[in-house]
Amino acid sequence: LASDDKKLQEIGDLEAKQYLGETDDEKYAKLNENSLDLKVKSDRTVINKKALLRNENPSTMSQEAFMEEISRDADRRYKDKLRRKERMETFKKQVALAFRRGEFEKALSLYNKAIEQICSIPTELLLILTSNSMIKR
């Protein structure tokens, strides 16, 4: 096998294959996929297995229930905001009417009620303040 002559290398290769018993082609021909047994020596998955386990603790809620509750909460807050905005608009009209009539104390109390209705809507508050300052001029 270590010779420089090609024929001698081929002869040495054939003798080595005969000594070992089988050729590579014969080994691959005998290989059957169904008869192979693979053994895993270590599990190298990166999956969080604890997340897949069902936690039957009654104090926790499922993802679906949580998302549904978040959706209901958002709808409830949106409807509440619309109601407060509608009340604020009503108070705003009453404030303008009271100012025109010269009932400044009533206008001031209605104005404060309008501000209470829009505590979470700062842009609406700004609009009320500017509209009231225009009325005073």
N, CA and C atoms as a LAMMPS dump frame, in Angstrom:
ITEM: TIMESTEP
0
ITEM: NUMBER OF ATOMS
411
ITEM: BOX BOUNDS ff ff ff
-5.0000000000000000e+02 5.0000000000000000e+02
-5.0000000000000000e+02 5.0000000000000000e+02
-5.0000000000000000e+02 5.0000000000000000e+02
ITEM: ATOMS id mol type element x y z
1 1 1 N 0.812 -1.199 0
2 1 2 C 0 0 0
3 1 3 C 0.853 1.26 0
4 2 1 N 2.071 1.183 0.518
5 2 2 C 2.937 2.347 0.581
6 2 3 C 3.824 2.475 -0.647
7 3 1 N 3.636 1.628 -1.63
8 3 2 C 4.472 1.626 -2.825
9 3 3 C 4.076 2.761 -3.76
10 4 1 N 5.031 3.184 -4.601
11 4 2 C 4.754 4.212 -5.6
12 4 3 C 4.102 3.612 -6.84
13 5 1 N 4.214 2.34 -7.021
14 5 2 C 3.645 1.664 -8.193
15 5 3 C 2.141 1.474 -7.996
16 6 1 N 1.348 1.896 -8.979
17 6 2 C -0.118 1.819 -8.897
18 6 3 C -0.592 0.373 -8.829
19 7 1 N 0.017 -0.523 -9.603
20 7 2 C -0.421 -1.911 -9.615
21 7 3 C -0.181 -2.559 -8.26
22 8 1 N 0.946 -2.268 -7.653
23 8 2 C 1.24 -2.831 -6.345
24 8 3 C 0.263 -2.295 -5.283
25 9 1 N -0.133 -1.014 -5.421
26 9 2 C -1.104 -0.43 -4.492
27 9 3 C -2.46 -1.12 -4.618
28 10 1 N -2.875 -1.388 -5.877
29 10 2 C -4.165 -2.06 -6.094
30 10 3 C -4.132 -3.477 -5.534
31 11 1 N -3.024 -4.185 -5.732
32 11 2 C -2.897 -5.548 -5.215
33 11 3 C -2.95 -5.523 -3.683
34 12 1 N -2.257 -4.579 -3.074
35 12 2 C -2.269 -4.46 -1.612
36 12 3 C -3.663 -4.112 -1.095
37 13 1 N -4.367 -3.284 -1.829
38 13 2 C -5.729 -2.908 -1.435
39 13 3 C -6.654 -4.122 -1.491
40 14 1 N -6.57 -4.919 -2.548
41 14 2 C -7.401 -6.121 -2.671
42 14 3 C -7.068 -7.136 -1.576
43 15 1 N -5.79 -7.309 -1.265
44 15 2 C -5.406 -8.235 -0.203
45 15 3 C -5.943 -7.764 1.155
46 16 1 N -5.919 -6.454 1.383
47 16 2 C -6.435 -5.912 2.647
48 16 3 C -7.94 -6.142 2.746
49 17 1 N -8.66 -5.965 1.642
50 17 2 C -10.111 -6.182 1.65
51 17 3 C -10.429 -7.658 1.874
52 18 1 N -9.646 -8.552 1.281
53 18 2 C -9.877 -9.979 1.5
54 18 3 C -9.581 -10.339 2.956
55 19 1 N -8.551 -9.734 3.506
56 19 2 C -8.196 -10.006 4.891
57 19 3 C -9.293 -9.525 5.849
58 20 1 N -9.89 -8.353 5.564
59 20 2 C -10.952 -7.808 6.408
60 20 3 C -12.271 -8.537 6.194
61 21 1 N -12.446 -9.161 5.045
62 21 2 C -13.621 -9.991 4.85
63 21 3 C -14.603 -9.482 3.818
64 22 1 N -14.927 -8.223 3.816
65 22 2 C -15.954 -7.729 2.898
66 22 3 C -15.476 -6.447 2.234
67 23 1 N -16.071 -6.169 1.097
68 23 2 C -15.791 -4.897 0.429
69 23 3 C -16.82 -3.866 0.906
70 24 1 N -16.565 -2.601 0.634
71 24 2 C -17.465 -1.521 1.063
72 24 3 C -18.835 -1.649 0.413
73 25 1 N -18.868 -2.048 -0.853
74 25 2 C -20.149 -2.18 -1.552
75 25 3 C -21.01 -3.265 -0.916
76 26 1 N -20.399 -4.351 -0.501
77 26 2 C -21.159 -5.429 0.133
78 26 3 C -21.708 -4.982 1.49
79 27 1 N -20.924 -4.188 2.233
80 27 2 C -21.389 -3.695 3.532
81 27 3 C -22.612 -2.795 3.368
82 28 1 N -22.563 -1.899 2.39
83 28 2 C -23.695 -0.984 2.176
84 28 3 C -24.917 -1.711 1.641
85 29 1 N -24.706 -2.787 0.89
86 29 2 C -25.827 -3.56 0.36
87 29 3 C -26.557 -4.292 1.486
88 30 1 N -25.83 -4.735 2.513
89 30 2 C -26.447 -5.46 3.618
90 30 3 C -27.123 -4.528 4.635
91 31 1 N -26.833 -3.251 4.542
92 31 2 C -27.367 -2.29 5.502
93 31 3 C -28.868 -2.114 5.297
94 32 1 N -29.647 -2.308 6.357
95 32 2 C -31.1 -2.177 6.297
96 32 3 C -31.518 -1.098 7.3
97 33 1 N -32.286 -0.131 6.821
98 33 2 C -32.675 0.989 7.693
99 33 3 C -33.564 0.543 8.846
100 34 1 N -34.408 -0.44 8.63
101 34 2 C -35.332 -0.881 9.673
102 34 3 C -34.638 -1.65 10.793
103 35 1 N -33.487 -2.245 10.486
104 35 2 C -32.815 -3.04 11.505
105 35 3 C -31.836 -2.215 12.342
106 36 1 N -31.689 -0.95 12.035
107 36 2 C -30.757 -0.119 12.788
108 36 3 C -31.372 0.316 14.107
109 37 1 N -30.607 0.267 15.155
110 37 2 C -31.019 0.768 16.459
111 37 3 C -30.081 1.904 16.842
112 38 1 N -30.657 3.071 17.058
113 38 2 C -29.859 4.217 17.471
114 38 3 C -30.087 4.455 18.951
115 39 1 N -29.035 4.762 19.63
116 39 2 C -29.129 5.039 21.056
117 39 3 C -28.734 6.497 21.291
118 40 1 N -29.579 7.21 22.013
119 40 2 C -29.283 8.592 22.367
120 40 3 C -28.629 8.576 23.739
121 41 1 N -27.416 9.065 23.795
122 41 2 C -26.691 9.035 25.057
123 41 3 C -26.987 10.259 25.912
124 42 1 N -27.316 11.359 25.278
125 42 2 C -27.665 12.562 26.053
126 42 3 C -28.739 13.334 25.296
127 43 1 N -29.668 13.898 26.048
128 43 2 C -30.76 14.665 25.464
129 43 3 C -30.317 16.12 25.396
130 44 1 N -30.17 16.642 24.188
131 44 2 C -29.651 17.993 24.027
132 44 3 C -30.712 18.959 23.513
133 45 1 N -31.966 18.652 23.74
134 45 2 C -33.022 19.555 23.295
135 45 3 C -33.052 20.789 24.177
136 46 1 N -33.52 21.88 23.605
137 46 2 C -33.545 23.146 24.313
138 46 3 C -34.986 23.542 24.637
139 47 1 N -35.905 22.617 24.515
140 47 2 C -37.314 22.894 24.771
141 47 3 C -37.539 22.999 26.27
142 48 1 N -38.3 23.994 26.663
143 48 2 C -38.646 24.165 28.075
144 48 3 C -39.716 23.135 28.412
145 49 1 N -39.307 22.043 29.02
146 49 2 C -40.241 20.947 29.291
147 49 3 C -41.229 21.298 30.394
148 50 1 N -40.86 22.205 31.285
149 50 2 C -41.775 22.595 32.354
150 50 3 C -42.979 23.349 31.798
151 51 1 N -42.787 24.054 30.688
152 51 2 C -43.896 24.804 30.097
153 51 3 C -44.933 23.869 29.49
154 52 1 N -44.504 22.681 29.093
155 52 2 C -45.432 21.737 28.482
156 52 3 C -46.255 20.977 29.513
157 53 1 N -45.782 20.945 30.739
158 53 2 C -46.525 20.255 31.788
159 53 3 C -47.726 21.092 32.192
160 54 1 N -48.849 20.465 32.338
161 54 2 C -50.07 21.165 32.752
162 54 3 C -50.025 21.389 34.255
163 55 1 N -50.122 22.616 34.635
164 55 2 C -50.159 22.948 36.054
165 55 3 C -51.62 23.014 36.459
166 56 1 N -52.047 22.095 37.253
167 56 2 C -53.458 22 37.644
168 56 3 C -53.763 22.83 38.884
169 57 1 N -52.979 23.857 39.12
170 57 2 C -53.207 24.732 40.259
171 57 3 C -54.448 25.58 39.974
172 58 1 N -55.461 25.548 40.828
173 58 2 C -56.694 26.297 40.541
174 58 3 C -56.529 27.809 40.631
175 59 1 N -55.454 28.277 41.247
176 59 2 C -55.272 29.725 41.365
177 59 3 C -54.706 30.346 40.094
178 60 1 N -54.217 29.533 39.158
179 60 2 C -53.703 30.068 37.898
180 60 3 C -54.762 29.934 36.819
181 61 1 N -54.655 30.785 35.794
182 61 2 C -55.636 30.726 34.715
183 61 3 C -54.927 30.389 33.407
184 62 1 N -55.651 29.791 32.497
185 62 2 C -55.065 29.387 31.226
186 62 3 C -54.82 30.615 30.355
187 63 1 N -54.014 30.425 29.324
188 63 2 C -53.709 31.523 28.411
189 63 3 C -54.96 32.024 27.713
190 64 1 N -55.808 31.104 27.291
191 64 2 C -57.024 31.492 26.573
192 64 3 C -57.935 32.328 27.466
193 65 1 N -58.081 31.9 28.715
194 65 2 C -58.93 32.648 29.649
195 65 3 C -58.332 34.021 29.935
196 66 1 N -57.016 34.078 30.048
197 66 2 C -56.354 35.355 30.294
198 66 3 C -56.564 36.311 29.127
199 67 1 N -56.37 35.82 27.896
200 67 2 C -56.547 36.669 26.718
201 67 3 C -57.994 37.128 26.586
202 68 1 N -58.93 36.257 26.906
203 68 2 C -60.343 36.62 26.848
204 68 3 C -60.655 37.707 27.876
205 69 1 N -60.089 37.584 29.057
206 69 2 C -60.314 38.593 30.099
207 69 3 C -59.699 39.93 29.708
208 70 1 N -58.527 39.901 29.103
209 70 2 C -57.886 41.136 28.636
210 70 3 C -58.75 41.801 27.572
211 71 1 N -59.303 41.008 26.665
212 71 2 C -60.174 41.547 25.617
213 71 3 C -61.429 42.171 26.221
214 72 1 N -62.033 41.463 27.18
215 72 2 C -63.233 42.01 27.831
216 72 3 C -62.911 43.305 28.573
217 73 1 N -61.755 43.338 29.22
218 73 2 C -61.356 44.531 29.96
219 73 3 C -61.148 45.714 29.013
220 74 1 N -60.518 45.465 27.872
221 74 2 C -60.303 46.541 26.898
222 74 3 C -61.637 47.062 26.369
223 75 1 N -62.569 46.154 26.079
224 75 2 C -63.898 46.575 25.612
225 75 3 C -64.616 47.393 26.681
226 76 1 N -64.531 46.938 27.912
227 76 2 C -65.193 47.638 29.02
228 76 3 C -64.618 49.044 29.191
229 77 1 N -63.288 49.163 29.134
230 77 2 C -62.67 50.482 29.28
231 77 3 C -63.018 51.396 28.112
232 78 1 N -63.1 50.835 26.896
233 78 2 C -63.468 51.637 25.726
234 78 3 C -64.893 52.167 25.863
235 79 1 N -65.821 51.302 26.28
236 79 2 C -67.213 51.737 26.453
237 79 3 C -67.327 52.769 27.571
238 80 1 N -66.567 52.576 28.643
239 80 2 C -66.578 53.54 29.742
240 80 3 C -66.04 54.891 29.273
241 81 1 N -65.006 54.85 28.457
242 81 2 C -64.44 56.093 27.926
243 81 3 C -65.452 56.819 27.051
244 82 1 N -66.191 56.061 26.228
245 82 2 C -67.222 56.687 25.393
246 82 3 C -68.31 57.327 26.246
247 83 1 N -68.738 56.629 27.313
248 83 2 C -69.769 57.189 28.195
249 83 3 C -69.283 58.473 28.865
250 84 1 N -68.04 58.441 29.362
251 84 2 C -67.497 59.628 30.014
252 84 3 C -67.349 60.784 29.029
253 85 1 N -66.956 60.46 27.804
254 85 2 C -66.811 61.507 26.791
255 85 3 C -68.173 62.118 26.458
256 86 1 N -69.197 61.278 26.384
257 86 2 C -70.545 61.769 26.106
258 86 3 C -71.034 62.674 27.24
259 87 1 N -70.801 62.262 28.483
260 87 2 C -71.186 63.105 29.626
261 87 3 C -70.432 64.426 29.614
262 88 1 N -69.136 64.35 29.269
263 88 2 C -68.319 65.557 29.21
264 88 3 C -68.866 66.517 28.16
265 89 1 N -69.258 65.994 27.01
266 89 2 C -69.829 66.842 25.955
267 89 3 C -71.123 67.497 26.436
268 90 1 N -71.935 66.75 27.168
269 90 2 C -73.185 67.309 27.709
270 90 3 C -72.881 68.439 28.68
271 91 1 N -71.929 68.203 29.588
272 91 2 C -71.545 69.256 30.534
273 91 3 C -70.972 70.468 29.799
274 92 1 N -70.209 70.215 28.744
275 92 2 C -69.594 71.302 27.991
276 92 3 C -70.669 72.199 27.368
277 93 1 N -71.719 71.581 26.82
278 93 2 C -72.822 72.364 26.247
279 93 3 C -73.537 73.162 27.333
280 94 1 N -73.728 72.545 28.497
281 94 2 C -74.392 73.237 29.605
282 94 3 C -73.536 74.389 30.128
283 95 1 N -72.204 74.202 30.137
284 95 2 C -71.293 75.265 30.574
285 95 3 C -71.397 76.455 29.631
286 96 1 N -71.376 76.19 28.333
287 96 2 C -71.466 77.281 27.353
288 96 3 C -72.781 78.035 27.508
289 97 1 N -73.865 77.304 27.713
290 97 2 C -75.178 77.928 27.891
291 97 3 C -75.22 78.766 29.18
292 98 1 N -74.641 78.249 30.262
293 98 2 C -74.629 78.982 31.533
294 98 3 C -73.787 80.253 31.425
295 99 1 N -72.659 80.181 30.715
296 99 2 C -71.837 81.379 30.53
297 99 3 C -72.589 82.439 29.727
298 100 1 N -73.294 82.021 28.692
299 100 2 C -74.062 82.978 27.886
300 100 3 C -75.146 83.662 28.714
301 101 1 N -75.733 82.928 29.629
302 101 2 C -76.795 83.489 30.484
303 101 3 C -76.232 84.335 31.634
304 102 1 N -74.927 84.201 31.88
305 102 2 C -74.319 84.954 32.975
306 102 3 C -74.356 84.218 34.294
307 103 1 N -74.673 82.935 34.314
308 103 2 C -74.703 82.122 35.539
309 103 3 C -73.317 81.499 35.744
310 104 1 N -72.413 82.331 36.25
311 104 2 C -71.014 81.922 36.314
312 104 3 C -70.745 80.844 37.366
313 105 1 N -71.429 80.88 38.492
314 105 2 C -71.221 79.854 39.523
315 105 3 C -71.679 78.483 39.026
316 106 1 N -72.829 78.46 38.363
317 106 2 C -73.33 77.199 37.8
318 106 3 C -72.388 76.706 36.703
319 107 1 N -71.91 77.629 35.888
320 107 2 C -70.981 77.27 34.814
321 107 3 C -69.697 76.691 35.388
322 108 1 N -69.211 77.286 36.477
323 108 2 C -67.979 76.794 37.098
324 108 3 C -68.157 75.391 37.671
325 109 1 N -69.289 75.131 38.327
326 109 2 C -69.52 73.791 38.882
327 109 3 C -69.685 72.76 37.759
328 110 1 N -70.379 73.142 36.684
329 110 2 C -70.514 72.226 35.54
330 110 3 C -69.156 71.983 34.871
331 111 1 N -68.361 73.028 34.827
332 111 2 C -67.025 72.92 34.258
333 111 3 C -66.184 71.921 35.055
334 112 1 N -66.257 71.995 36.383
335 112 2 C -65.525 71.051 37.24
336 112 3 C -66.028 69.621 37.044
337 113 1 N -67.343 69.458 36.866
338 113 2 C -67.889 68.118 36.607
339 113 3 C -67.389 67.578 35.271
340 114 1 N -67.277 68.451 34.277
341 114 2 C -66.763 68.028 32.968
342 114 3 C -65.316 67.578 33.082
343 115 1 N -64.542 68.288 33.888
344 115 2 C -63.136 67.91 34.09
345 115 3 C -63.051 66.555 34.785
346 116 1 N -63.924 66.303 35.753
347 116 2 C -63.925 65.008 36.441
348 116 3 C -64.25 63.87 35.476
349 117 1 N -65.088 64.13 34.495
350 117 2 C -65.473 63.08 33.546
351 117 3 C -64.321 62.687 32.632
352 118 1 N -63.421 63.599 32.394
353 118 2 C -62.35 63.309 31.439
354 118 3 C -60.993 63.246 32.112
355 119 1 N -60.947 62.737 33.306
356 119 2 C -59.68 62.692 34.043
357 119 3 C -58.606 61.917 33.282
358 120 1 N -58.979 60.966 32.452
359 120 2 C -57.984 60.178 31.718
360 120 3 C -57.85 60.624 30.268
361 121 1 N -58.456 61.726 29.906
362 121 2 C -58.383 62.204 28.523
363 121 3 C -57.793 63.617 28.528
364 122 1 N -56.467 63.772 28.592
365 122 2 C -55.871 65.103 28.692
366 122 3 C -56.126 65.983 27.466
367 123 1 N -56.222 65.419 26.273
368 123 2 C -56.473 66.252 25.094
369 123 3 C -57.87 66.844 25.139
370 124 1 N -58.824 66.068 25.653
371 124 2 C -60.187 66.585 25.784
372 124 3 C -60.215 67.734 26.789
373 125 1 N -59.441 67.618 27.854
374 125 2 C -59.37 68.683 28.852
375 125 3 C -58.826 69.952 28.216
376 126 1 N -57.809 69.798 27.396
377 126 2 C -57.237 70.953 26.718
378 126 3 C -58.268 71.622 25.815
379 127 1 N -59.066 70.832 25.113
380 127 2 C -60.108 71.391 24.252
381 127 3 C -61.145 72.155 25.059
382 128 1 N -61.526 71.619 26.208
383 128 2 C -62.507 72.315 27.057
384 128 3 C -61.928 73.635 27.543
385 129 1 N -60.678 73.608 27.977
386 129 2 C -60.065 74.834 28.484
387 129 3 C -59.986 75.9 27.398
388 130 1 N -59.592 75.5 26.2
389 130 2 C -59.492 76.494 25.125
390 130 3 C -60.865 76.993 24.702
391 131 1 N -61.863 76.109 24.666
392 131 2 C -63.2 76.563 24.269
393 131 3 C -63.777 77.505 25.319
394 132 1 N -63.522 77.25 26.595
395 132 2 C -64.01 78.135 27.654
396 132 3 C -63.274 79.47 27.65
397 133 1 N -61.989 79.444 27.323
398 133 2 C -61.272 80.718 27.274
399 133 3 C -61.761 81.562 26.102
400 134 1 N -62.197 80.917 25.029
401 134 2 C -62.755 81.65 23.888
402 134 3 C -64.107 82.257 24.259
403 135 1 N -64.883 81.57 25.09
404 135 2 C -66.193 82.076 25.503
405 135 3 C -66.018 83.325 26.362
406 136 1 N -64.994 83.333 27.214
407 136 2 C -64.77 84.47 28.11
408 136 3 C -64.397 85.725 27.337
409 137 1 N -63.788 85.608 26.199
410 137 2 C -63.354 86.781 25.428
411 137 3 C -64.518 87.418 24.834
